[in-house]
């Protein structure tokens, strides 16, 4: 009879734990890489999917994947800032939106799209 101890029963456990570690690493990599795939506002503007409107808010030009969510997110944040400015300066939200509309259009880079009230055009 052979007195050596077989390591064959250890190999499957090592293989399973290695596979589990690999799967966890891949999952973490995907989770961490997620924000890298998020649509960027400047990229959306440069692609012509999004433009600045005279209202002070973004508008969807081409409904590509993720564009509406991006526009909604930015516009919701702008609305809150505009409301705060209106309250602080004792003016209406509409007055702040009008001022903001002029400023965002002034700041829009040449070649990006703007809407002055009568449709999209390149600045």
C-alpha positions as CSV (number, residue, x, y, z in Angstrom):
1,X,0.0,0.0,0.0
2,X,1.2,3.5,-0.8
3,X,1.9,5.7,2.2
4,X,1.8,9.0,0.2
5,X,-1.1,11.4,0.8
6,X,-3.1,12.3,-2.3
7,X,-3.7,16.0,-3.0
8,X,-6.4,15.2,-5.5
9,X,-9.1,16.2,-3.0
10,X,-7.6,19.7,-2.6
11,X,-7.3,20.5,-6.3
12,X,-11.1,20.9,-6.9
13,X,-11.4,23.3,-3.9
14,X,-8.5,25.4,-5.1
15,X,-10.0,25.5,-8.6
16,X,-13.4,26.6,-7.3
17,X,-11.9,29.3,-5.0
18,X,-9.8,30.6,-7.9
19,X,-12.8,30.7,-10.1
20,X,-14.8,32.5,-7.5
21,X,-12.1,35.0,-7.0
22,X,-11.9,35.6,-10.7
23,X,-15.7,36.1,-11.0
24,X,-15.6,38.6,-8.1
25,X,-12.7,40.5,-9.7
26,X,-14.6,40.7,-13.0
27,X,-17.8,41.8,-11.3
28,X,-15.9,44.5,-9.4
29,X,-14.2,45.6,-12.6
30,X,-17.6,46.0,-14.3
31,X,-19.1,47.9,-11.4
32,X,-16.1,50.3,-11.3
33,X,-16.0,50.8,-15.0
34,X,-19.7,51.7,-15.1
35,X,-19.2,55.4,-14.6
36,X,-16.7,55.4,-17.5
37,X,-19.5,54.5,-19.9
38,X,-21.9,57.1,-18.5
39,X,-22.9,59.7,-21.1
40,X,-20.8,62.9,-20.8
41,X,-22.6,66.2,-21.3
42,X,-19.8,67.7,-23.4
43,X,-19.6,64.6,-25.6
44,X,-23.4,64.7,-26.0
45,X,-23.2,68.4,-27.1
46,X,-20.3,67.7,-29.4
47,X,-22.2,64.8,-31.0
48,X,-25.2,67.1,-31.6
49,X,-27.5,65.0,-29.4
50,X,-28.1,67.8,-26.9
51,X,-28.3,71.5,-27.1
52,X,-28.7,74.6,-25.0
53,X,-32.1,76.4,-25.1
54,X,-33.0,80.0,-24.5
55,X,-35.1,78.8,-21.5
56,X,-31.9,78.0,-19.5
57,X,-32.4,74.3,-19.9
58,X,-30.9,71.6,-22.1
59,X,-32.9,70.1,-24.9
60,X,-32.8,66.7,-26.6
61,X,-31.9,67.1,-30.3
62,X,-31.4,63.4,-31.1
63,X,-32.8,60.8,-28.8
64,X,-29.8,58.5,-28.5
65,X,-29.4,56.0,-25.7
66,X,-29.0,57.8,-22.4
67,X,-29.6,61.3,-23.7
68,X,-33.0,61.8,-22.1
69,X,-31.8,60.7,-18.7
70,X,-28.8,63.0,-19.0
71,X,-30.9,66.0,-20.0
72,X,-33.4,65.3,-17.2
73,X,-30.7,65.0,-14.6
74,X,-29.0,68.2,-15.6
75,X,-32.3,70.1,-16.0
76,X,-33.5,68.9,-12.5
77,X,-30.2,70.2,-11.0
78,X,-30.5,73.5,-12.9
79,X,-34.1,73.9,-11.7
80,X,-33.0,73.6,-8.1
81,X,-30.2,76.2,-8.6
82,X,-32.5,78.5,-10.4
83,X,-35.1,78.3,-7.6
84,X,-32.5,79.0,-5.0
85,X,-31.3,82.0,-7.0
86,X,-34.8,83.3,-7.4
87,X,-35.5,83.1,-3.7
88,X,-32.2,84.6,-2.8
89,X,-32.6,87.5,-5.2
90,X,-36.4,87.9,-4.6
91,X,-37.2,87.5,-8.3
92,X,-39.3,84.9,-10.2
93,X,-38.1,81.6,-11.4
94,X,-38.9,82.7,-14.9
95,X,-36.6,85.8,-14.6
96,X,-33.8,83.5,-13.5
97,X,-34.5,81.1,-16.4
98,X,-34.4,84.0,-18.9
99,X,-31.0,85.3,-17.5
100,X,-29.6,81.7,-17.4
101,X,-30.8,81.1,-21.0
102,X,-28.8,84.0,-22.2
103,X,-25.7,82.9,-20.3
104,X,-25.8,79.2,-21.3
105,X,-26.1,80.2,-24.9
106,X,-23.2,82.7,-24.6
107,X,-21.1,80.0,-23.1
108,X,-22.0,77.4,-25.7
109,X,-18.9,76.4,-27.8
110,X,-18.9,77.2,-31.5
111,X,-20.3,74.2,-33.5
112,X,-22.6,73.1,-30.7
113,X,-26.4,73.4,-31.0
114,X,-28.5,76.2,-29.5
115,X,-32.3,77.0,-29.7
116,X,-33.2,80.6,-29.6
117,X,-36.9,79.8,-29.7
118,X,-37.2,78.9,-33.4
119,X,-35.4,75.5,-33.7
120,X,-31.9,74.1,-33.4
121,X,-29.0,75.8,-35.1
122,X,-25.2,75.6,-34.8
123,X,-23.6,78.4,-32.9
